[in-house]
Amino acid sequence: MMDATNEDSTTQQYVKELTSSLRRGPSGNESVYVEVPTTSLRPEPWDDEQYVEEWTSPHRREQTDTDTATKSTIATVLSDLHQATQEFKRNIANGQRTITATLHDLQGLPEDFMDRVRKNADADGNVSLTTQYTDYIPVMKYAESDMLRQRMLEAYNSRAYPENEPVLQRIVACRHEYARLLGYASYAALAMQGTMIGSAREVEIFTDRMIDLSKRMAGAEYEVLVEAKQARHPAATTVYAWERSYWMEKVRKAHHDFDEQQLRPYLGYRQVIKGVLHVSATLYDVTFRPCSPRPTLWHPSVECYEMLGADGGLQGRFYLDMHPRPGKVTHNAAFPIHTGAKGHELPEAALVCNVPNPAKGLGLMSFGAMTTVFHEFGHLLHFLFAGQGRWSRFGGFTIESDFLEAPSMMYEEWMKSWKVLRTFARHHETGQILPRDLVTKMIDAKRFGRGMWLASQTMYAKVSLWYHGTGPHFDLNQLYQSAWERATPVPFMKNNHFPYAFGHLEMQGPKYYTYLWSSVIGKDLFTEFNADDLLDPTPALRYKKMILAPGSSIPAAQLVHNFLGCNYEVDAFEQAFTSTDVANESSSTNSSSTGDSVIDSSCLSTTALVIAVLLCAVVALLLALLAFCILRRLYQRECTKYKASVDLNRVKTDQPIHMPDMQADVSV
């Protein structure tokens, strides 16, 4: 028990001992966990007690609820799991594939892409293309050669294969054994502890709901793609996986007069970086400046920035590692370096992406690549702002894992606003601002393909859940194919080994569903902003204070409720996802009715219901008053008639007088 006369110092000493013990792992000091239930911590500041509980709950499960032999086995399993996940990542980083193509094969690709690859062509006009995003995405979208796209997709789906096939089996087996040792039926069941969704069963229900939603749209979109292909190949009945992106772009151009290549000249890498820094500084009342002097970093292309608060004080530091290179991770992510604690340590993180390098060409980005930069920068801001609290345990990315993507997915909405884009999107040659009508066409065109996108995301969510929801012995390839065929109308491609380069399986295990879950919440959060003026700092500062800065010191569901004034809801996402309305800033009149938002908040639905009930009550009251007035008038009229008749009868006769029957008049 703690000495109540000196709880501040005792709390600090307790936490110091606790964290020291936790670092020793499953063989650490067991007594500290036994003491936790009887420890009394003073309630203010309230997060002291939560700090201890957050630290001890998972470790207490390992330390005191298992015997010595089981603890030793757990330590061995976790060590094996760590080695396997590290090997999995290395194989992906080193597992990029290369294909050879002629310049003739590259017809249809953007001119700046052609300028870059021509420099590396050999004497016979052959060029090498990698499966990095900077080559893969343009080829799949724009290459006229069907054979080139098929070869590229086959190479992309063969990254880290066969090297990672046994490694992934080991990862799944280790995770299952770890969960079994802790008393769980599966690793998915264990991993869902402490999440917003609560259980693997709820994930299954949620993803099934998303599949049902996507099928209604994806099937119709697929038929449109087939019809587009038939215009060129009348006998065609199928659009294959390597054709999907290509025909998607053709449909958008034909039906919506939009070609995504029209955006690229306005989205130079330097302009996009200036844009994300400017927009973030404007919204959140911070300043970004290059680190001076520049520290020695892990690669010459990495940039260092510092973040200063409104008072000019240094609040954090981050690094931009933005371009592909051999041996580098191939996906896009924000990585923590130091988790901050106020007065003790600055938060530091790295933003790692794979976007075109201006040193090797014009560095023009696609709209998708630019959106990815804003998405990942949203993670970075969350990490830095949450790193200003008392306990580092509540900073960084410690929030519930299925809320972690919500702030960054919400930040993508800023890319649909011309008023935001015009602040930095300028033509790399003329300096012209990105035309507004081009943004309007883009928003309209991007609506086509939402069903396909949702189908793909749900398929990945099913794969990650199913791999971790059963025993360790199953056919990884067959399960992947089953998920594909259940979710998407596009035929499964033979020799598809995508899971062995699916980095999210290593990072998130069974939790890929979090992207969809967070998207639902992110859309709700966005409704609190003024869609007609997304550079207004007032709602952004409130959002920073209520959502980003608390980190995990408050449960995510409570954070959302505090900010919205109500709970988030999936129904609103479904309604908006199937909507055909086109966002139009010029017709926006308020932050909750239009603008760039794709979804109405569940709060708005609740408010509308309340207003409707009140209006009905008012109308009913008015009708009642009207009826009363009519009855009163009828009554007065009959009384007048009666009085007149009484006076007349008094003159003519002495017969008794009866009151008239008013019921007939009332019923009429």
C-alpha positions in Angstrom: 0.0 0.0 0.0 1.1 3.6 -0.6 1.6 6.2 2.0 -1.3 8.6 1.6 0.7 11.5 3.1 3.1 11.7 0.1 1.1 10.4 -2.8 2.8 12.6 -5.5 6.3 11.3 -4.9 5.1 7.8 -4.2 3.1 7.8 -7.5 6.2 8.8 -9.4 8.3 6.2 -7.7 5.7 3.6 -8.3 5.5 4.4 -12.0 9.3 4.4 -12.3 9.5 1.0 -10.7 6.5 -0.2 -12.8 8.0 0.9 -16.2 11.4 -0.4 -15.3 9.9 -3.8 -14.5 7.8 -3.8 -17.7 10.9 -3.3 -19.8 12.3 -6.5 -18.4 9.6 -8.4 -20.2 7.8 -11.6 -19.1 10.6 -12.5 -16.7 10.3 -9.2 -14.8 9.3 -8.4 -11.2 6.0 -10.0 -10.6 5.2 -8.3 -7.3 4.6 -5.0 -8.9 1.6 -6.4 -10.8 0.1 -8.1 -7.7 0.2 -4.7 -5.9 -1.8 -2.8 -8.6 -5.4 -3.7 -7.5 -4.7 -2.4 -3.9 -2.9 0.7 -5.0 -4.7 4.0 -4.2 -3.8 6.9 -6.5 -5.1 10.4 -6.0 -7.7 11.2 -8.6 -6.1 14.5 -9.8 -4.6 14.6 -12.3 -7.0 11.8 -13.2 -4.8 10.2 -15.8 -2.3 9.0 -13.2 -4.5 6.1 -12.3 -5.3 5.3 -16.0 -1.6 5.4 -16.7 -1.0 2.6 -14.3 -4.0 0.6 -15.5 -3.0 1.0 -19.2 0.5 -0.2 -18.5 -0.4 -3.1 -16.3 -3.5 -4.6 -17.8 -1.9 -6.5 -20.7 1.3 -7.2 -18.7 -0.6 -8.4 -15.6 -2.3 -10.9 -17.9 1.1 -12.3 -18.8 2.8 -11.9 -15.5 0.4 -13.1 -12.8 -2.2 -15.1 -14.6 0.2 -17.7 -15.9 2.7 -20.1 -14.3 6.4 -19.9 -14.7 6.6 -22.5 -17.5 4.0 -20.6 -19.5 5.8 -17.3 -19.0 8.9 -18.9 -20.4 7.0 -20.3 -23.4 5.4 -16.8 -24.0 8.9 -15.2 -24.0 10.1 -17.8 -26.6 7.0 -17.3 -28.8 7.3 -13.5 -28.8 11.0 -13.8 -29.6 10.2 -16.0 -32.6 7.4 -13.7 -33.7 9.7 -10.7 -33.6 12.3 -12.4 -35.7 9.6 -13.5 -38.2 8.1 -10.1 -38.6 11.5 -8.5 -39.1 12.3 -11.0 -41.8 8.9 -10.4 -43.4 9.6 -6.7 -43.6 13.1 -7.1 -45.0 11.9 -9.5 -47.7 9.3 -6.9 -48.8 11.8 -4.1 -48.9 14.2 -6.2 -50.9 11.6 -8.1 -52.9 10.8 -5.5 -55.5 10.5 -6.9 -59.0 11.6 -5.5 -62.4 10.2 -6.0 -65.8 11.6 -4.9 -69.2 9.6 -3.0 -71.8 10.2 -1.2 -75.0 9.4 2.5 -75.5 6.6 1.4 -77.8 5.0 -0.6 -75.0 4.7 2.6 -73.0 2.2 4.4 -75.2 -0.4 6.2 -73.2 1.8 7.1 -70.2 2.3 10.7 -69.1 5.0 12.7 -70.8 7.0 13.4 -67.7 7.0 9.7 -67.0 8.4 9.0 -70.5 11.0 11.7 -70.1 12.3 10.0 -66.9 12.4 6.4 -68.3 13.9 7.5 -71.6 17.1 8.6 -69.8 17.6 5.0 -68.7 16.8 3.3 -72.0 19.5 1.0 -73.5 20.8 1.1 -77.0 17.8 -1.1 -78.2 15.3 1.2 -76.6 14.4 -1.1 -73.8 13.7 0.3 -70.3 13.4 -1.3 -66.9 10.3 -0.7 -64.8 10.1 -1.6 -61.1 7.1 -2.5 -59.0 7.6 0.7 -56.9 4.5 2.9 -56.9 6.1 5.5 -59.0 6.2 3.0 -61.9 3.4 0.6 -61.0 0.5 3.0 -60.7 1.1 5.0 -63.9 1.5 1.8 -65.9 -1.7 0.2 -64.5 -3.7 3.3 -65.2 -2.5 4.6 -68.5 -0.4 2.0 -70.5 -2.3 1.1 -73.7 -0.5 -2.3 -73.8 -2.7 -4.9 -72.2 0.3 -7.3 -72.1 2.5 -4.7 -70.3 -0.2 -4.2 -67.6 -0.6 -7.9 -67.1 3.1 -8.4 -66.8 3.4 -5.5 -64.3 0.6 -6.9 -62.1 2.0 -10.4 -62.1 5.4 -8.9 -61.0 3.7 -6.7 -58.4 1.8 -9.7 -57.0 5.1 -11.7 -56.8 7.0 -9.3 -54.6 8.7 -11.1 -51.7 7.5 -14.5 -53.1 8.3 -17.3 -52.5 10.6 -15.9 -49.7 7.8 -14.8 -47.5 5.5 -17.8 -47.8 7.0 -19.8 -44.9 7.7 -16.5 -43.0 4.0 -15.6 -43.1 3.1 -19.1 -41.9 5.4 -18.6 -39.0 3.9 -15.3 -38.1 0.4 -16.6 -38.1 1.4 -19.7 -36.1 3.3 -17.7 -33.5 0.4 -15.3 -33.0 -2.0 -18.1 -32.7 0.2 -19.8 -30.1 0.6 -16.6 -28.2 -3.2 -16.1 -28.0 -3.7 -19.7 -27.0 -1.2 -19.4 -24.1 -3.2 -16.4 -22.8 -6.5 -18.2 -23.0 -7.9 -16.8 -26.3 -9.4 -18.9 -29.1 -7.5 -17.0 -31.8 -5.1 -14.1 -32.2 -8.0 -12.1 -33.7 -9.9 -12.5 -30.5 -6.9 -11.3 -28.5 -6.1 -8.4 -30.8 -9.6 -6.9 -30.5 -9.2 -6.4 -26.8 -9.1 -2.7 -26.1 -10.5 -1.7 -29.5 -13.5 0.4 -30.2 -15.2 -2.4 -32.1 -14.7 -4.8 -29.2 -14.5 -8.3 -30.7 -13.5 -10.3 -33.8 -17.2 -11.2 -34.1 -18.1 -7.6 -34.5 -15.4 -7.1 -37.1 -17.0 -10.0 -39.1 -20.4 -8.4 -38.8 -19.1 -5.0 -39.8 -17.1 -6.3 -42.8 -20.1 -8.4 -44.0 -22.2 -5.2 -43.8 -19.6 -3.4 -46.0 -19.5 -6.3 -48.5 -23.3 -6.0 -48.8 -23.0 -2.3 -49.4 -20.2 -2.6 -51.9 -21.8 -5.3 -54.0 -24.7 -3.0 -54.9 -22.3 -0.5 -56.4 -19.3 -2.6 -57.4 -21.4 -4.9 -59.6 -23.0 -2.0 -61.4 -19.5 -0.3 -61.9 -18.1 -3.6 -63.2 -20.8 -3.8 -65.9 -19.9 -0.2 -67.0 -16.3 -1.3 -67.3 -17.3 -4.3 -69.4 -19.4 -2.1 -71.7 -16.5 0.3 -72.1 -14.2 -2.5 -73.1 -16.8 -3.9 -75.5 -16.7 -0.6 -77.4 -13.2 -1.5 -78.4 -13.5 -5.3 -78.2 -17.1 -6.3 -79.0 -16.7 -9.9 -78.0 -15.4 -9.0 -74.5 -17.4 -10.2 -71.5 -14.9 -9.8 -68.7 -12.6 -7.1 -67.3 -9.6 -8.7 -65.7 -7.6 -7.4 -62.7 -4.9 -5.9 -64.9 -7.5 -4.0 -66.9 -9.6 -2.5 -64.0 -7.6 0.7 -63.4 -7.1 1.3 -67.1 -10.8 1.1 -68.0 -11.7 3.0 -64.9 -9.7 6.0 -66.2 -11.3 5.6 -69.7 -14.8 5.7 -68.2 -14.0 8.8 -66.1 -12.7 10.5 -69.1 -15.6 9.6 -71.4 -18.4 10.1 -68.9 -17.1 12.9 -66.8 -14.7 14.7 -69.2 -12.0 14.2 -66.6 -8.4 12.8 -67.1 -6.4 12.6 -63.9 -3.3 13.5 -65.9 -4.7 17.0 -66.2 -4.0 17.5 -62.5 -0.4 16.3 -62.4 1.2 19.5 -63.9 -0.2 21.4 -60.9 1.0 19.0 -58.3 4.8 19.2 -58.2 6.4 17.6 -55.1 7.8 20.9 -53.7 4.4 22.6 -54.1 2.6 19.8 -52.3 5.0 19.8 -49.4 4.7 23.6 -49.1 0.9 23.1 -49.2 0.7 20.5 -46.5 2.9 22.7 -44.2 1.0 25.9 -45.0 -2.5 24.3 -44.5 -1.4 22.6 -41.2 0.2 25.7 -39.9 -2.9 27.8 -40.7 -5.3 25.4 -39.1 -3.5 24.6 -35.9 -1.6 27.8 -35.1 1.9 26.3 -35.3 5.0 27.1 -37.3 7.2 24.7 -39.3 10.9 25.5 -40.0 13.8 23.4 -41.4 16.1 22.1 -38.7 19.2 24.3 -38.4 21.9 23.0 -38.4 20.7 20.0 -40.4 21.5 16.9 -38.4 23.2 13.9 -39.9 20.4 11.6 -41.0 20.1 8.1 -42.5 20.0 9.3 -46.1 20.9 12.6 -47.9 17.4 13.0 -49.3 15.8 13.1 -45.9 14.6 16.5 -44.7 14.3 17.6 -41.1 11.7 20.1 -39.7 10.8 21.5 -36.3 7.3 22.4 -35.1 6.9 25.5 -32.9 3.8 26.4 -30.9 1.9 29.6 -30.8 4.3 30.9 -28.1 7.3 30.1 -30.3 8.4 27.2 -28.1 9.7 24.1 -29.7 7.0 21.3 -29.6 8.3 18.6 -31.9 10.5 17.5 -34.7 9.9 15.3 -37.8 11.7 13.9 -40.8 10.5 13.6 -44.4 11.8 10.5 -46.2 9.7 10.8 -49.3 11.2 9.1 -52.3 11.8 5.4 -53.3 15.2 3.8 -53.2 16.6 0.3 -53.0 16.1 -1.4 -49.7 13.6 1.1 -48.4 10.1 0.2 -47.2 7.7 0.3 -50.2 4.5 1.6 -48.5 3.6 5.0 -47.0 3.5 5.5 -43.2 4.4 7.7 -40.3 6.9 6.1 -37.9 7.4 7.2 -34.3 11.0 7.9 -33.1 10.5 9.5 -29.7 7.1 9.7 -27.9 6.9 13.1 -26.2 6.2 14.0 -22.6 5.8 17.6 -21.6 8.9 19.0 -20.0 10.9 15.8 -20.6 11.1 14.8 -24.2 10.1 16.2 -27.6 8.0 14.0 -29.8 9.8 13.0 -33.0 8.5 11.0 -36.0 9.3 10.3 -39.6 7.0 10.5 -42.5 8.0 7.8 -45.0 6.5 7.8 -48.5 7.3 6.8 -52.0 6.4 9.7 -54.3 8.2 11.0 -57.4 11.6 12.6 -56.7 12.1 16.1 -58.3 15.8 15.3 -58.4 15.1 12.6 -61.0 12.5 14.4 -63.1 9.8 17.0 -62.7 8.5 15.3 -59.5 4.9 15.6 -60.6 2.4 13.8 -58.4 -0.9 12.2 -59.0 -3.9 13.3 -57.1 -3.8 10.0 -55.2 -0.2 10.5 -54.2 -0.9 14.0 -53.0 -3.8 12.8 -50.9 -1.6 10.1 -49.4 0.9 12.8 -48.3 -1.9 14.7 -46.5 -3.2 11.5 -45.0 0.2 10.5 -43.6 0.8 14.1 -42.4 -2.4 13.8 -40.5 -0.8 10.9 -38.6 2.2 13.0 -38.0 0.2 15.9 -36.6 -1.7 13.6 -34.3 1.6 12.2 -33.0 3.1 15.6 -32.4 0.1 17.2 -30.7 -0.5 14.1 -28.5 3.1 14.3 -27.4 2.6 17.4 -25.3 0.9 15.7 -22.4 2.2 14.6 -18.9 2.6 10.9 -19.7 4.3 9.6 -22.9 2.1 6.5 -22.5 -0.9 8.5 -23.7 1.0 10.2 -26.5 2.0 9.2 -30.0 0.0 6.4 -31.6 -1.3 4.8 -28.4 -5.0 5.6 -29.1 -7.3 2.6 -29.9 -6.0 1.1 -33.1 -9.3 1.3 -34.9 -9.5 5.0 -34.2 -5.9 5.7 -35.3 -6.8 6.2 -39.0 -9.7 8.5 -38.4 -7.8 11.8 -38.1 -5.7 11.1 -41.1 -8.6 9.9 -43.2 -10.5 13.0 -42.3 -7.6 15.2 -43.5 -8.0 13.7 -47.0 -11.2 15.8 -47.2 -9.1 19.0 -47.5 -7.9 17.7 -50.9 -11.5 18.0 -52.3 -11.6 21.7 -51.7 -10.5 24.1 -54.4 -10.1 26.9 -51.9 -7.5 24.7 -50.2 -5.8 23.4 -53.4 -5.5 26.9 -54.9 -3.2 27.9 -52.1 -0.4 25.7 -53.4 -1.4 23.8 -56.6 0.2 25.7 -59.4 1.3 24.7 -62.9 5.0 23.9 -62.9 5.6 25.9 -66.0 3.2 28.8 -66.1 2.4 29.2 -62.3 -1.3 29.2 -63.1 -3.6 28.2 -60.2 -5.3 24.9 -60.5 -8.7 25.7 -62.3 -11.7 25.3 -60.2 -13.8 23.5 -62.8 -11.1 20.8 -63.0 -11.5 20.1 -59.3 -15.3 19.9 -59.7 -14.9 17.4 -62.5 -12.4 15.4 -60.5 -14.8 15.2 -57.5 -17.6 14.1 -59.8 -15.5 11.5 -61.7 -14.0 10.1 -58.5 -17.4 9.0 -57.4 -17.3 6.4 -60.1 -15.3 3.5 -58.6 -16.4 3.9 -54.9 -18.0 0.5 -55.0 -14.8 -1.1 -56.4 -12.8 0.7 -53.7 -15.0 -0.5 -50.9 -15.0 -4.0 -52.3 -11.2 -4.0 -52.3 -10.8 -2.6 -48.8 -13.3 -5.1 -47.4 -11.5 -7.9 -49.1 -8.2 -6.9 -47.5 -10.0 -6.6 -44.1 -11.4 -10.1 -44.5 -8.0 -11.5 -45.4 -6.3 -10.0 -42.4 -9.1 -11.2 -40.1 -9.4 -14.7 -41.5 -5.6 -15.3 -41.4 -5.7 -14.6 -37.6 -9.2 -16.0 -36.8 -8.6 -19.7 -37.3 -5.9 -22.2 -36.3 -2.4 -21.9 -37.7 -2.8 -24.7 -40.3 -4.6 -23.5 -43.4 -3.9 -22.7 -47.0 -3.0 -19.0 -47.1 -3.5 -18.8 -50.9 -6.9 -20.4 -50.8 -8.2 -18.2 -48.1 -7.0 -15.1 -50.0 -8.8 -16.3 -53.1 -12.0 -17.0 -51.1 -11.9 -13.4 -49.7 -11.4 -12.0 -53.2 -14.2 -13.9 -54.7 -16.6 -13.0 -51.9 -15.9 -9.3 -52.1 -15.2 -8.2 -55.6 -16.7 -8.9 -59.0 -13.3 -8.9 -60.8 -12.2 -12.4 -61.5 -9.3 -13.7 -59.4 -6.0 -13.7 -61.1 -4.0 -16.9 -61.2 -0.5 -16.9 -59.5 -1.6 -14.1 -57.3 0.8 -14.0 -54.3 -0.1 -10.6 -53.0 -0.4 -11.5 -49.3 3.3 -12.2 -49.1 4.1 -8.5 -49.7 1.0 -7.2 -47.8 2.9 -5.2 -45.2 -0.3 -4.5 -43.2 -0.3 -8.2 -42.1 2.9 -7.6 -40.2 2.0 -4.2 -38.9 -1.7 -4.6 -38.0 -2.3 -8.3 -37.9 -6.1 -8.8 -38.1 -6.9 -5.1 -37.9 -7.0 -3.9 -41.5 -10.7 -3.3 -41.0 -9.6 -0.1 -39.1 -9.4 1.8 -42.4 -13.1 1.4 -43.1 -14.0 1.8 -39.4 -12.0 5.0 -39.2 -13.4 6.3 -42.4 -16.9 6.1 -40.9 -15.7 8.1 -37.9 -13.6 10.5 -39.9 -16.5 11.6 -42.1 -18.5 12.3 -39.0 -15.7 14.4 -37.5 -15.4 16.4 -40.7 -19.0 17.6 -40.4 -17.9 19.9 -37.5 -15.8 21.9 -40.0 -17.0 24.7 -42.3 -16.9 22.9 -45.7 -17.0 26.3 -47.4 -14.0 27.6 -45.6 -11.7 24.7 -44.6 -8.9 27.1 -43.7 -10.9 28.5 -40.8 -8.7 27.8 -37.7 -11.6 28.0 -35.2 -13.0 24.5 -35.6 -9.5 23.2 -36.2 -8.2 24.4 -32.9 -11.2 22.9 -31.1 -10.6 19.7 -32.9 -6.9 19.8 -32.0 -7.8 20.3 -28.3 -10.6 17.8 -28.1 -9.4 15.0 -30.5 -5.7 15.2 -31.2 -4.0 16.6 -28.1 -5.6 14.2 -25.5 -3.9 11.2 -27.2 -5.2 8.0 -25.5 -5.8 9.6 -22.1 -9.5 9.6 -23.0 -11.2 6.6 -24.7 -11.7 7.3 -28.4 -15.5 6.8 -28.3 -15.6 9.5 -25.6 -13.4 11.8 -27.6 -15.7 11.5 -30.5 -18.8 12.0 -28.4 -17.3 15.1 -26.7 -16.5 16.6 -30.1 -19.7 15.8 -32.0 -22.1 15.9 -29.1 -23.4 12.4 -30.0 -22.1 9.0 -31.0 -20.8 8.0 -34.5 -23.0 5.8 -36.6 -22.5 3.5 -39.6 -26.0 4.2 -41.1 -25.1 7.7 -42.1 -21.9 6.4 -43.9 -24.0 3.9 -45.9 -26.5 6.5 -47.0 -23.8 9.0 -48.0 -21.7 6.3 -49.7 -24.5 5.4 -52.1 -25.4 9.1 -52.7 -24.9 10.4 -56.2 -24.7 14.1 -55.2 -21.6 16.0 -56.3 -19.9 18.2 -53.8 -20.1 21.8 -54.9 -18.5 24.4 -52.8 -20.1 27.3 -54.5 -23.5 26.2 -53.4 -22.4 25.6 -49.9 -24.3 27.7 -47.3 -23.2 26.1 -44.0 -20.8 23.5 -42.7 -23.3 20.8 -42.1 -25.3 20.7 -45.3 -22.9 20.6 -48.3 -19.4 21.4 -49.3 -16.7 18.7 -49.5 -18.2 16.3 -47.0 -19.2 12.9 -48.3 -21.2 12.0 -45.2 -23.8 13.5 -42.9 -23.1 13.2 -39.2 -25.3 10.9 -37.2 -25.6 13.9 -34.9 -27.4 15.7 -37.7 -29.7 12.8 -38.3 -30.6 12.8 -34.6 -31.1 16.6 -34.6 -33.3 16.4 -37.7 -35.5 13.8 -36.0 -35.9 15.9 -32.9 -36.8 19.0 -35.1 -39.3 16.9 -37.0 -41.0 15.7 -33.9 -41.2 19.3 -32.5 -42.6 20.5 -35.8 -45.3 17.8 -35.7 -46.2 18.8 -32.2 -46.5 22.5 -33.1 -48.7 21.6 -36.2 -50.9 19.4 -34.0 -51.3 22.2 -31.5 -52.2 24.7 -34.2 -54.8 22.3 -35.6 -56.2 21.8 -32.1 -56.5 25.5 -31.6 -58.2 25.9 -35.0 -60.7 23.2 -34.2 -61.4 24.8 -30.9 -62.1 28.2 -32.6 -64.4 26.6 -35.1 -66.3 24.7 -32.5 -66.5 27.9 -30.4 -67.9 29.8 -33.3 -70.5 27.1 -34.1 -71.5 27.0 -30.5 -72.0 30.8 -30.4 -74.0 30.7 -33.6 -76.3 28.0 -32.3 -76.7 29.9 -29.0 -77.7 33.0 -30.9 -80.3 31.0 -32.9 -81.6 29.4 -29.7 -82.0 32.7 -27.9 -83.9 34.1 -30.9 -86.2 31.1 -31.0 -86.8 31.3 -27.2 -87.7 34.9 -27.5 -90.1 34.1 -30.3 -91.7 31.2 -28.5 -92.2 33.2 -25.5 -94.3 35.5 -27.6 -96.2 32.7 -29.4 -96.6 29.9 -26.8 -96.1 28.6 -23.3 -94.6 25.2 -24.4 -91.5 23.9 -22.6 -88.1 24.7 -24.2 -85.3 22.1 -25.0 -81.6 22.7 -25.7 -80.7 21.8 -29.4 -78.6 18.7 -30.1 -75.1 20.0 -31.0 -73.6 16.6 -31.8 -74.5 16.7 -35.5 -73.0 20.1 -36.0 -69.8 19.1 -34.2 -69.4 15.9 -36.2 -69.8 17.8 -39.5 
